Amino acid sequence: MAPLYPVPAPVVVQAPVPPSAVTLAVRLYPANDQATSLGLVHAVVTNDLHGRGTFQATIQGENFVGEATRKAGSSREGLASGTGTRGGYLSCQYSMNSSTLGMGSCRLSNGALFTMHVGG
C-alpha cells in the first residue's frame, strides 16, 4: 500500500564555508643608497585571516621566507620577517589601512631600507 502523503526529501544542512586565505602583493621601494642598487622588490604576504600569515620575497636571487603577524592587541599593525637562503634576513613593520591595503618599512640585513606598500 502506498503512503497517503508524499515522503519529504531529506534536508541537507551545510555549514558555512570559512573564508580562505588572502594573498596580497607587496612592493618594496628603495629608501636609501644600499636599497637603490637592489631596485624595486616584489613580495607576497598570504594572510590566513587569523592574525598570521606567510611572507616571501626575492632580492638579488636570495629567497626570503618567513611569517607575518599582527602586533598583540592591534588589528592594524604588524610585523613581517624572513630569513634568506644565503643567510640574510629581512624585517618589516607595517600598518593596514583596510583589510587589503597598507604600508610600512623594511630593513635588509645589509642595511638597505625600503618603503613597503601592501596591496593595490
N, C-alpha and C positions, 0 to 999 in steps of 0.2 A: 504494500500500500504506500502510495506517495504521500509525503508530508503535506499538510494543509496550507502551510505558509512557506514561502521561499526561505532557504537557509542563507543567512547573511554571509558575505565573503569575509574571510579573516582580515582583521585590521593590522596593518603593518605600521609600527611607530619607529621612526628613525631619529636617533639622537642628532642634535645639531653638530655639524662638522666644525671643529675648531679651526680658526684661521691658521693658514700655513705660514711658514717663514717668509719674510720680505727681504729681497736683495736690493741694496742701494748702491748706486755708483758713487764713488768718491774721487775727487780730483785734488791733488796736492800741488799748489803753485809755489814756485821758488820764492823765498823771502829773505835770503842772504846770499853772499857770494858763493859759498860752498854748494848751496842748492841750485844756483843758476847754472852751474856746469852740468847738473843732473837733469835739468829741464822739468817739464810737466810730468807728474807721476799719476797714473790711474790706479785706483784701488777699488776693493769691493768690501762692503760690510753686509753680512747676512744676519738679520735680526730674527731671533726665534720667538719674538713677541712676549718674552717672559723676563726682560731686562738683561738678556745676554745675547751674544752673537759671535760670529767669527769675523776676522779681519784678515785681508790678504792684499799684498802689494808686491810689485816687482820694480826694483830700482837697479839699473845697470846690470841686469842679468841675475841679481840676487833676489830670491823669493823670500818674502817675509810673511809669516803665518802666525796668527795669534788670536786674541779674544777682544771683543768689545763688550763693555759692561756699563750700566748706568751707575752713577755715584749713589751711595746709600742715602735714602731719603729724597732723592731727586728724580723726577720723571723726565727731565730735560737734559741734564748734564751727564757726561760720561767720559770714559777713558777707553782708548783702543791701543793695543801694543802688539808687536810681533817680533819674533826672532828670525834672523836671516839664515839662509843656507850656508853662508860664508862667515858666520859669527857676528854679524852686525845686529843691531836692534833698532826698532822704530817705535816711538812713544808719542801718542796723540791725546789731546784733550779737546772735547767738543761740547757744543750746546745745540740742542734741536729746537728749531722754531715751530716745527709741526712734526707729524709722525714720519715725514719723508724728506724734510729739508732742515739742514743745519750747517754750522760752520765751527771751525776751531783752528788749532795749530798742531804741528807735528815737529819732532826733533829726531833726526837720524843720529846714530852713534858717532858719526864723523863730524858732528856739529852743524850739519845742514838743517836749516829751518824752512818749514813750509806752512802756507796758509791752507787750511783744509776746508773744502766745500763738499757737503754731503747732499746727494740727490740732485734733482733738477735736470 
